[in-house]
Amino acid sequence: MTVVKGLLFWVVFPFLVPQALYVRRTAPRFAPAGGPAQGSVGEGGRVRLLAVGDSIIAGVGASELPKALVGQTAAALAASRGCCVAWRALGVSGYDSARVLEQLVPDLSGDAFDYIIVSVGVNDITGLTSMRSWRRNLALLLRKLRAHSPGAVIAVAGMPPLHGFPLLPQPLRAAFGMRGKVFDDIAKKVIEEHPATVHVPVEFEADQARFAADGYHPSEQSYTEFGRHMAEGLLAAPSIE
């Protein structure tokens, strides 16, 4: 079924190219969240959290990183564990899985992390990365993160409901929504092959209040909920034995 849906996208997409080009030309470009790319929250024993990936990790839609996904995940972890969470964000808006591998992963250095959250894939969907390349890149990314932090628990954010993004007009919205589900299914299968790694679904009613003013990225309220769900996924995942 995944392959059939993938092929169906390519059947209809040539008719949607004018819409796609219009959206690319006219879409607002929001800056990443402000502030340092690392910080800490909470008190007590110290654990380390890495966030790596695309504009969600860069915090587009939030005023500062503590209010974006990485900061809100760290805050939820600190509250649940009663500890200090030192976090680092390594994300760039517009990066797909290949660019995350090529440009961000080589910057990993220093001590291992206890927790890692990953957001990647939406730019692969809209940038027309093949399913085969998406599968290969995600698997390689998880292997490299594991090599750097052998004992870490890793949570990979699922694909958001592109079929409800206000920025995208119909029928382009429906086509990318279908492709998003295909890529999410592939991600789930890849994640199953990696220990102490979980898929955290991104499921919400896609109304305007959930989005930043660009109609594409989360609002700060959505980042708070998203961070709580990511922390829950990390804490529920089995650890490396």
C-alpha positions in Angstrom: 0.0 0.0 0.0 2.9 2.4 0.8 4.3 1.9 -2.7 0.9 2.3 -4.3 0.4 5.6 -2.5 3.9 6.7 -3.4 3.2 6.1 -7.1 -0.1 7.8 -6.9 1.5 11.0 -5.7 3.8 11.0 -8.8 0.8 10.5 -11.1 -1.0 13.6 -9.8 1.9 15.8 -8.9 2.7 17.1 -12.5 -0.8 18.7 -12.4 0.1 20.5 -9.1 3.5 22.0 -10.1 2.0 25.5 -10.8 0.5 25.5 -7.3 3.8 24.2 -5.7 5.8 26.9 -7.5 3.4 29.6 -6.4 3.6 28.5 -2.8 7.4 28.4 -2.9 7.5 31.9 -4.3 5.0 33.5 -2.0 5.3 31.7 1.3 6.5 33.9 4.2 9.9 33.1 5.5 10.1 33.3 9.3 13.4 33.5 11.2 14.5 30.7 13.6 13.8 31.2 17.3 16.2 33.6 19.0 18.6 33.0 21.8 21.5 30.7 22.4 21.5 27.2 20.9 22.0 25.6 24.3 20.7 26.0 27.8 19.4 24.2 30.8 16.3 23.9 32.9 15.5 22.3 36.3 17.5 21.3 39.3 19.1 18.2 40.6 21.1 15.5 38.7 22.1 16.5 35.3 21.1 14.8 32.0 21.9 15.9 28.5 19.4 16.4 25.6 20.2 16.9 22.0 17.7 18.1 19.4 18.7 17.7 15.8 17.0 18.3 12.4 15.0 21.0 10.6 13.1 24.2 11.2 11.2 22.6 14.1 14.5 22.1 15.9 15.5 25.7 14.9 12.3 26.8 16.6 10.7 28.6 13.6 7.4 30.0 14.9 8.6 30.6 18.5 10.3 33.7 19.8 13.1 31.9 21.6 14.4 28.3 21.8 13.2 27.7 25.4 9.7 28.2 24.1 10.3 25.9 21.0 10.4 22.1 20.8 13.8 21.6 22.4 13.2 23.9 25.4 9.7 22.5 26.0 10.9 18.9 25.8 13.7 19.7 28.2 11.3 21.4 30.6 8.9 18.4 30.5 11.7 16.0 31.1 13.1 18.1 34.0 9.6 18.2 35.6 9.0 14.5 35.2 12.4 13.3 36.4 13.1 16.0 38.9 16.4 16.8 37.4 18.4 19.4 35.5 18.3 19.0 31.7 21.1 20.6 29.7 19.9 20.9 26.1 21.5 21.7 22.8 19.7 22.5 19.5 21.3 21.6 16.2 18.7 22.5 13.6 18.5 24.5 10.4 15.3 25.6 8.6 14.9 24.0 5.2 17.2 21.1 5.8 16.1 17.7 4.5 17.5 14.3 5.7 20.5 14.5 3.4 21.6 18.0 4.5 21.1 17.0 8.2 23.5 14.1 7.6 26.0 16.2 5.6 25.9 19.5 7.5 24.8 18.9 11.1 25.9 15.4 12.2 29.6 16.1 11.6 29.2 18.9 14.2 28.5 16.4 17.0 31.3 16.2 19.4 32.0 16.0 23.1 30.2 13.9 25.7 27.4 11.6 24.8 23.8 12.6 25.3 21.2 10.8 27.4 18.3 11.8 25.2 18.0 12.8 21.6 15.0 14.1 19.7 14.9 14.2 15.9 12.7 16.2 13.6 13.3 15.6 9.9 11.3 14.6 6.8 8.9 17.4 5.9 11.5 19.0 3.6 12.1 15.6 2.1 8.4 15.4 1.3 8.1 18.9 -0.2 11.5 18.6 -1.8 10.6 15.4 -3.6 13.2 13.1 -2.0 12.6 9.5 -3.2 11.2 7.0 -0.7 14.3 4.9 -1.1 16.6 7.9 -0.2 14.4 8.8 2.7 14.6 5.3 4.1 18.3 5.1 3.7 19.0 8.6 5.1 16.9 8.1 8.2 18.5 4.8 9.0 22.0 6.3 8.5 21.1 9.2 10.7 19.9 7.0 13.5 23.1 4.9 13.2 25.3 7.9 13.5 23.4 9.3 16.4 23.7 5.9 18.2 27.5 5.8 17.4 27.9 9.2 19.1 25.7 8.4 22.1 25.5 4.6 22.5 23.2 4.8 25.6 20.8 7.5 24.5 17.1 7.1 24.1 16.1 8.6 20.8 12.6 9.9 19.9 11.8 10.7 16.2 8.9 13.0 15.6 6.3 11.7 13.2 5.2 13.6 10.1 2.8 16.4 10.9 -0.7 16.5 9.2 0.3 18.3 6.0 -3.2 17.7 4.8 -4.4 20.4 7.2 -1.6 23.0 6.8 -3.3 26.4 6.2 -0.4 27.6 4.0 -0.9 24.9 1.4 -3.8 25.3 -1.0 -5.9 22.4 -2.2 -5.4 20.0 -3.9 -1.6 20.4 -3.2 -2.4 20.1 0.5 -4.1 16.7 0.0 -1.3 15.4 -2.2 1.5 16.4 0.3 -0.7 15.0 3.2 -0.9 11.7 1.4 2.8 11.7 0.8 3.4 12.6 4.5 1.6 9.5 5.6 3.7 7.4 3.2 6.9 8.8 4.6 5.6 8.4 8.2 5.0 4.7 7.5 8.5 4.3 6.2 9.9 6.0 9.2 8.0 3.7 11.6 9.5 0.7 9.9 13.0 2.1 10.1 12.7 3.0 13.7 11.5 -0.5 14.6 14.9 -1.7 13.6 16.8 0.5 16.1 16.9 -0.2 19.8 15.9 2.4 22.3 14.4 4.5 19.5 10.7 5.5 19.3 8.3 7.1 16.9 6.3 9.9 18.5 3.2 10.7 16.4 2.3 14.3 15.6 -1.4 14.3 15.7 -3.6 17.3 16.2 -6.6 19.1 14.7 -5.1 21.3 12.1 -6.9 24.6 12.9 -5.3 28.0 12.5 -4.7 28.5 16.3 -2.2 25.6 16.2 0.0 27.4 13.7 2.3 30.3 13.7 1.3 33.2 11.5 3.0 31.6 8.5 0.4 28.8 8.5 3.1 26.2 8.4 5.1 26.0 11.6 3.8 25.4 15.2 2.6 28.2 17.5 4.3 28.5 20.9 1.3 26.8 22.4 1.7 23.9 20.0 5.4 23.6 20.8 4.5 23.3 24.5 2.2 20.3 23.7 4.7 18.9 21.2 7.5 19.0 23.8 5.4 17.3 26.4 4.6 14.5 24.0 8.2 14.1 23.0 9.3 13.9 26.6 6.6 11.3 27.3 7.9 9.3 24.3 11.5 9.5 25.6 10.5 8.4 29.1 8.3 5.5 27.9 11.0 4.1 25.6 13.0 1.0 26.6 16.6 1.9 27.4 19.7 0.2 25.9 20.4 -3.0 27.8 
